[in-house]
Amino acid sequence: MDVQRGFFSALNPPPPRFRHSTGAVPPAINRFNSCPQVLVVTEEILINVTPRETRVALVENGMLQEMHIERASRRGYVGNVYKGKVSRVMPGMQAAFVEIGLDRAAFLHASDIIRPHSTLLGENGESAPSPTPPINELLRDGQEIVVQVVKDPIGTKGARLTTHLSIPSRYLVLLPYSTVLGVSVRIEDETERMRLKEILAESIGGNPLGYIVRTNAEGQTREALAEDIDYLGKLWRSLLDGMATARVGTRVYEDLPLALRALRDLMRPSIEKVRVDSRETYDKAVEFTSQFMPDLADRIEHYPGERPVFDLYGIEDEIQRALRKDVPLKSGGYLIVDQTEAMTTIDVNTGSFLGTRNLEETVYRTNLEAAQSAARHLRLRNLGGIIIIDFIDMTDEEHKRQVIRQLEKSLARDHAKTTVYDMSPLGLVEMTRKRTTESLERQLCEPCPACSGRGTIKTAETVTYEIFREITRAVRQFDAEKLLVLATPEVVARILDEDSTAVAELEEFIGKTIRFQPEEHYSQEQFDVVLL
């Protein structure tokens, strides 16, 4: 069947809360000066296209803030709708595995399954969620079900699914199985919220579908919202037809390719220009924006220069730095970013920053700068899940509050949902960041074959003693006149230099001659003992 391509990603978060038509963020109060200072943010989008890979960079004030990568061999699945089949119901986990045509079965929790009556009245008459019934009352093995991907497969985990479908447009999100009419919490002006909600209620009339107004709709006209409602209605009717006829494992709705998806989700009045280095993609981008964002279409430029567009802005160097663990700070301090399976940790160090007044002020200044840098690297590296930031210990409670405020302020422009908790007595800040795709490092890198992903390798001394034990083990099992040891040059040099006496004693003990041969292509942990 034909694949339905939607214009809008179902689950990409809305643009930052601090968005104004002038491209400025709200005034920030300098605690050392009572006068408010307005920070003007200039933004550009760079799109680099090659036959097998598309990369999109969001640059703010000349600094890379976000990096999105899509490869032809491994496109993301978030927002796609599939006709699936329940392969296994697991009552002990209140979940089920669903086959949707991917390499691994996807995961569907009971709380993500639509129920006809999912709310009850509380003690005061307010609406309250009803308890989730057992999974085996909601699903059965072999049942066909329509699901939407909310999280890509990450590591060894399969995709995360929901049956609460959401189909977004430029300004709205359609909730076909709900009657909710809501407005994004990032639109903070109460008058504007009421205006948008009234327009929405009048425009949909008796339409039984639910809608949420996205942050992009702030300041938009009644006509613009009506166009989105009409588009979403047509798309939903098309999807209903597709769901009725689709086979199990078939994708019935697919999101846009990355280049157009970036325009849809990142394009806003504060974007000064979009530079595209592919003529074909440029033509598609102009056609897309002319139809859906005509006021911003003139900001798209084709970049024909001989020098790669990413090199022009230093993006390649920024990407390489984002793959390193250490993050230098301008003051001389530094961060250590360590991503593990369970969580991401960020350690703050003063480094060479000595300060000018006293220790508390030095630590405070370092932590303020670290809060800004940590927020940027969470966004740039696309780190999600549980995050622990180990700030340097501070004794002043006001300093602690200021560091938390600086972190929250720096995270305000992040598209992903973040939650920051208070600083613990140990100086640790716990936070979460919504994760839907793999981090930048895991998209671009793989575990080191020399250390199997540990991040460390055995020392030459450790390998030397392993070789001695292997020699002893080999001569006890097999008969040979002499032995040949193949190892990396560093290990062989150490054995012949620092452990030559030990080799002589070992030869006397086993009664055989041992010869060592360096092998340039061996890793430090690799060696072979050959019986001759």
C-alpha positions in Angstrom: 0.0 0.0 0.0 1.1 3.6 -0.4 2.9 5.1 2.5 1.3 8.1 4.1 3.8 10.8 4.7 2.8 13.4 7.3 4.0 16.9 7.4 4.7 17.0 11.1 6.4 14.7 13.6 4.1 13.4 16.2 6.4 13.7 19.2 9.0 16.2 18.5 8.8 18.7 21.3 7.7 22.3 20.6 10.1 25.2 20.1 11.7 26.9 23.2 9.5 28.8 25.6 11.4 32.0 25.2 10.4 32.8 21.7 9.5 36.3 20.5 8.9 37.7 17.0 12.0 39.7 17.3 14.1 36.7 18.1 14.9 37.9 21.5 14.6 36.1 24.8 13.0 37.8 27.8 15.1 40.2 29.7 17.6 38.6 32.0 18.3 40.3 35.3 22.0 40.7 36.1 22.3 40.2 39.9 25.2 42.7 40.0 23.2 45.3 38.1 19.6 46.2 38.7 19.0 47.1 35.0 17.6 44.3 32.8 19.7 43.2 29.9 18.2 41.9 26.7 20.1 39.1 25.0 19.4 39.0 21.3 19.8 35.5 19.9 20.6 35.1 16.2 19.9 31.7 14.7 20.8 29.9 11.5 20.1 26.4 10.2 22.7 24.6 8.1 21.7 21.6 6.0 24.4 19.3 4.6 23.2 16.6 2.2 25.1 13.7 0.7 23.6 10.7 -1.1 23.6 8.5 2.0 23.5 11.0 4.9 21.7 14.3 5.8 23.0 16.5 8.6 21.3 19.5 10.1 23.0 22.0 12.5 21.3 24.7 14.5 23.7 27.6 15.2 22.9 30.3 17.8 25.2 33.4 17.9 27.8 31.5 15.8 27.9 28.5 18.2 26.6 25.0 17.4 23.7 24.1 19.6 22.0 21.1 18.0 23.1 18.4 15.6 20.7 16.1 13.9 21.8 13.2 11.7 19.8 10.9 9.4 21.4 8.1 7.3 19.7 6.2 4.5 20.6 2.9 6.1 19.1 3.9 9.5 16.2 6.3 9.5 14.5 7.1 12.8 11.0 5.7 13.6 9.6 8.2 16.1 6.2 9.4 15.0 5.6 6.6 12.5 2.3 4.6 12.8 2.3 0.9 12.2 -0.2 -1.9 12.0 1.3 -4.4 14.5 0.6 -7.7 16.1 1.0 -8.6 19.7 3.6 -11.3 20.0 3.7 -11.8 23.7 1.7 -10.4 26.7 3.7 -10.2 29.9 1.5 -9.8 33.0 4.4 -9.6 35.3 5.6 -6.4 33.6 2.2 -4.9 32.7 3.4 -4.8 29.1 3.5 -6.6 25.8 5.9 -7.0 22.9 4.5 -6.0 19.5 5.8 -7.0 16.1 5.8 -4.0 13.8 8.2 -5.1 11.1 11.5 -3.9 12.8 14.5 -6.0 13.7 13.4 -6.3 17.3 9.9 -6.5 18.8 8.7 -3.2 20.2 7.6 -2.5 23.8 4.0 -1.4 24.7 3.2 -0.7 28.4 -0.4 -1.0 29.7 -0.4 2.7 30.6 0.1 3.6 26.9 -3.0 1.7 25.7 -6.2 3.5 25.0 -9.2 2.6 27.2 -12.8 3.8 26.6 -13.2 5.2 30.0 -9.8 6.2 31.5 -11.0 8.8 34.0 -13.0 8.8 37.2 -14.4 11.6 39.4 -12.3 12.3 42.5 -13.5 13.2 46.0 -14.0 16.9 45.0 -15.7 16.1 41.7 -12.5 16.7 39.7 -11.3 14.4 36.9 -8.8 11.7 38.0 -7.1 8.9 36.1 -8.6 5.5 36.7 -6.4 2.6 37.7 -4.7 0.8 34.8 -6.3 -2.6 34.4 -4.1 -5.8 34.0 -2.4 -6.0 30.6 -4.1 -9.3 29.9 -7.4 -7.6 30.1 -6.4 -5.1 27.4 -4.4 -7.3 25.0 -4.1 -10.9 24.0 -1.4 -12.8 22.0 -1.9 -12.5 18.3 -4.1 -9.4 18.5 -3.7 -6.8 15.7 -3.2 -3.3 16.9 -2.4 0.1 15.5 0.5 1.8 17.3 2.8 4.8 17.1 6.5 4.9 17.9 7.4 7.3 20.7 11.0 6.2 21.2 13.5 4.8 18.7 15.3 1.5 19.5 18.2 2.4 21.8 21.1 0.1 22.6 19.6 -3.4 23.1 16.1 -2.1 23.8 13.4 -2.2 21.2 11.2 0.8 20.2 8.7 2.2 22.7 5.1 2.3 21.5 1.7 3.9 22.3 -1.8 3.6 21.0 -2.5 7.2 21.9 -1.9 8.5 18.4 -0.9 12.1 17.8 -0.6 13.7 14.4 1.0 17.1 14.4 0.8 20.0 12.0 2.7 23.3 12.0 0.5 24.8 14.7 -1.6 22.0 16.1 -1.4 18.4 17.3 -4.4 16.2 16.5 -5.4 13.7 19.1 -7.8 11.5 17.2 -8.8 9.3 20.2 -9.4 12.3 22.6 -11.7 15.3 22.9 -9.1 17.5 24.8 -8.7 21.1 23.6 -5.4 22.3 25.1 -2.7 24.9 24.7 1.0 24.3 25.1 2.3 25.3 28.6 5.2 27.1 26.9 2.7 29.8 25.8 2.7 31.7 29.1 0.6 34.8 28.3 -2.8 34.0 29.7 -4.6 36.4 27.2 -3.0 34.7 24.3 -3.8 31.2 25.7 -7.5 32.2 25.9 -7.5 33.7 22.4 -6.0 30.5 20.9 -8.4 28.2 22.8 -11.4 30.3 21.7 -10.3 30.2 18.0 -9.7 26.4 18.3 -13.1 25.8 19.8 -14.9 27.9 17.2 -13.0 26.4 14.3 -13.6 22.7 15.0 -17.3 23.2 15.6 -18.8 19.8 16.4 -15.7 17.9 15.4 -15.2 15.1 18.1 -11.4 15.0 17.8 -9.0 16.5 20.3 -6.4 19.2 19.5 -3.4 20.8 21.3 -2.1 24.2 20.2 1.7 24.1 19.7 4.0 26.9 20.8 4.5 27.8 17.2 0.9 29.0 17.1 1.6 32.0 19.4 0.4 35.1 17.5 -1.0 33.2 14.5 -4.3 34.1 12.8 -7.6 32.3 12.8 -7.1 31.4 9.1 -3.7 29.8 9.8 -5.2 27.5 12.5 -8.2 26.7 10.3 -5.9 25.6 7.5 -4.1 23.2 9.9 -7.4 21.8 11.2 -8.5 21.1 7.6 -5.2 19.5 6.7 -5.2 17.3 9.8 -8.8 16.2 9.2 -8.0 15.1 5.6 -4.8 13.3 6.8 -6.7 11.5 9.6 -9.4 10.3 7.2 -6.6 9.0 4.9 -4.9 7.2 7.8 -8.2 5.6 8.8 -8.5 4.1 5.3 -4.9 2.9 5.4 -5.3 1.3 8.8 -8.3 -0.7 7.7 -6.5 -2.2 4.7 -2.9 -2.4 6.0 -1.2 -5.8 6.6 0.5 -6.6 9.9 4.0 -5.0 10.0 3.1 -2.3 7.5 3.9 1.4 8.1 0.8 3.4 7.5 2.2 6.8 8.4 5.8 8.1 8.0 7.4 11.3 9.0 9.2 13.7 6.7 12.8 13.3 5.8 15.2 15.2 8.2 15.8 18.3 6.0 12.1 19.1 5.8 11.4 17.9 9.4 14.0 20.4 10.6 12.3 23.3 8.8 9.0 22.3 10.2 10.2 22.0 13.8 13.1 24.5 14.0 11.9 27.3 11.6 10.7 30.3 13.4 10.9 34.1 13.1 14.2 34.3 15.0 15.9 32.1 12.3 17.8 34.6 10.1 18.7 32.1 7.3 18.7 28.5 6.2 21.7 27.4 4.1 21.3 24.2 2.1 24.2 22.8 0.1 22.1 20.5 -2.1 20.1 22.1 -5.1 17.5 19.3 -5.0 16.9 19.6 -1.3 16.9 23.4 -1.6 14.1 23.2 -4.2 12.1 20.9 -1.9 12.7 23.2 1.0 11.5 26.3 -0.9 8.4 24.5 -2.1 7.6 23.3 1.5 8.1 26.7 3.1 6.3 28.5 0.3 3.2 26.4 1.0 3.3 26.2 4.7 5.5 29.1 5.9 5.3 31.7 3.2 6.5 34.5 5.5 9.8 32.7 6.0 10.4 31.2 2.6 12.8 34.0 1.5 15.2 33.1 4.3 16.2 29.8 2.6 19.4 30.0 0.6 21.3 27.6 -1.7 24.9 27.4 -0.7 27.0 26.6 -3.9 30.5 27.3 -2.4 33.4 25.0 -3.0 34.2 25.0 0.7 31.8 22.7 2.6 29.1 24.7 4.5 29.9 23.0 7.8 33.6 23.9 7.4 32.6 27.5 6.9 31.0 27.6 10.4 33.5 25.3 12.1 30.8 22.6 12.6 33.1 19.6 11.9 35.5 20.7 14.7 32.6 21.2 17.1 31.3 17.7 16.4 34.7 16.2 17.1 34.9 18.1 20.4 31.4 16.9 21.3 32.6 13.3 21.1 35.3 13.9 23.7 34.7 13.4 27.4 36.4 16.6 28.5 34.8 20.0 27.9 37.1 23.0 28.6 35.6 26.1 30.1 36.7 29.6 29.2 37.8 30.3 32.8 40.2 27.4 32.8 37.9 24.9 34.5 36.5 21.8 32.7 33.7 19.3 32.6 34.0 15.5 32.3 30.9 14.0 30.5 30.5 10.3 31.0 27.5 8.5 29.3 26.7 5.1 30.7 23.8 2.7 30.2 22.0 3.8 33.4 22.7 7.6 33.3 24.9 10.4 32.2 27.2 12.1 34.8 28.9 15.5 34.4 31.7 16.3 36.8 32.8 19.9 37.3 36.4 20.9 38.0 38.1 24.2 38.6 41.2 23.1 36.6 43.6 26.0 36.2 41.0 28.7 37.3 42.5 30.2 40.4 40.0 33.1 40.9 40.8 36.5 42.2 39.0 36.8 45.6 38.4 33.7 47.7 37.7 30.0 47.3 33.9 30.3 47.6 33.8 32.9 44.8 36.1 30.9 42.6 33.9 27.8 43.0 30.7 29.8 42.4 32.1 31.4 39.2 33.2 28.0 37.9 29.8 26.4 38.7 27.9 29.2 36.9 30.0 28.7 33.8 29.7 24.9 34.1 25.8 25.2 34.3 25.7 27.0 31.0 28.2 24.7 29.3 26.5 21.5 30.7 23.1 22.7 29.3 24.6 23.3 25.9 26.3 19.9 25.7 23.2 18.0 26.8 21.5 19.6 23.9 24.4 19.2 21.4 25.2 15.6 22.4 21.5 14.7 22.6 21.9 13.2 26.0 18.8 12.0 27.7 17.4 10.0 30.6 18.8 10.4 34.1 21.5 13.0 34.3 23.7 13.8 37.4 25.7 17.0 37.5 28.4 17.0 40.2 29.0 20.7 40.9 31.9 21.8 43.1 30.8 22.0 46.7 29.5 25.5 47.8 28.6 26.6 51.3 26.6 29.7 50.4 22.9 28.8 49.9 22.3 31.8 47.6 25.1 30.7 45.4 23.5 27.2 45.1 20.2 28.8 44.1 21.9 31.0 41.5 23.6 28.0 40.0 20.3 26.1 39.7 18.6 29.2 38.2 21.5 29.5 35.7 21.1 25.8 34.7 17.3 26.2 34.3 17.7 29.4 32.3 20.3 27.7 30.0 17.9 24.8 29.5 15.0 27.0 28.5 15.9 27.0 24.8 16.2 23.2 24.8 13.5 21.6 22.6 13.5 18.4 24.7 11.5 18.4 28.0 13.8 18.7 31.0 13.2 18.5 34.7 15.7 19.9 37.2 15.7 19.0 41.0 17.3 20.9 43.9 20.9 20.5 44.7 21.6 17.8 47.2 23.9 18.3 50.3 26.7 16.6 48.3 26.5 19.3 45.6 24.7 16.9 43.1 21.9 18.1 40.8 19.6 15.4 39.5 17.7 16.1 36.3 16.0 14.3 33.5 15.9 15.1 29.8 13.4 13.4 27.4 15.2 10.9 25.2 13.6 9.7 21.9 16.7 9.0 19.8 20.3 7.8 20.3 22.9 10.3 21.5 25.3 11.9 19.1 28.1 9.7 20.3 26.2 6.5 19.8 25.0 7.5 16.4 28.6 8.2 15.2 30.7 5.8 17.2 30.9 2.2 18.2 32.7 0.3 21.1 36.5 0.3 20.8 37.6 -3.1 19.6 40.8 -2.9 21.7 39.0 -2.4 25.1 35.5 -3.7 24.1 33.9 -0.4 25.2 35.4 -0.2 28.7 37.3 3.0 27.9 40.5 1.6 29.3 43.0 -1.1 28.3 45.3 -3.4 30.3 48.7 -2.1 31.1 51.8 -3.6 29.5 52.7 -5.0 32.9 49.4 -6.7 33.3 49.6 -8.3 29.8 53.2 -9.4 30.6 52.0 -11.4 33.6 49.1 -12.9 31.6 51.7 -14.1 29.1 53.8 -15.8 31.8 50.7 -17.6 33.1 49.7 -18.7 29.6 53.2 -20.1 29.0 53.0 -22.1 32.2 49.5 -23.4 31.3 50.6 -24.3 27.7 53.7 -26.4 28.7 51.6 -28.4 31.2 49.1 -29.4 28.5 51.3 -29.8 25.4 54.8 -31.0 24.5 57.1 -28.6 22.7 60.8 -27.9 22.5 60.5 -24.1 22.5 57.8 -21.4 22.5 57.2 -18.3 20.5 55.3 -15.3 22.0 53.7 -12.8 19.6 52.7 -9.5 21.2 52.6 -5.7 20.6 56.0 -4.0 20.5 55.4 -2.2 23.8 54.7 -5.4 25.7 57.7 -7.2 24.1 60.0 -4.3 24.9 58.9 -4.3 28.5 59.4 -8.1 28.8 62.9 -8.0 27.4 63.9 -4.9 29.4 62.3 -4.8 32.8 61.3 -8.5 33.1 64.3 -10.2 31.4 65.3 -11.8 34.7 61.8 -13.2 35.2 62.0 -14.7 31.7 65.2 -16.4 32.5 63.8 -17.8 35.6 60.7 -19.0 33.7 62.8 -20.7 31.1 64.7 -22.5 33.8 61.5 -23.6 35.5 59.8 -25.0 32.4 63.0 -26.3 30.8 62.2 -24.7 27.4 63.4 -21.7 25.4 61.1 -18.7 24.9 61.4 -16.3 22.0 59.5 -13.1 21.7 58.4 -11.5 18.4 56.8 -8.0 18.2 53.7 -7.6 16.0 52.8 -4.1 15.0 49.1 -4.8 14.2 48.4 -6.4 17.6 46.5 -4.4 20.2 48.1 -4.0 23.6 45.9 -6.7 25.2 46.4 -9.2 22.3 49.1 -11.9 22.4 49.6 -15.5 21.2 51.8 -18.3 22.6 52.9 -20.6 19.8 54.4 -24.1 20.6 57.3 -25.0 18.2 
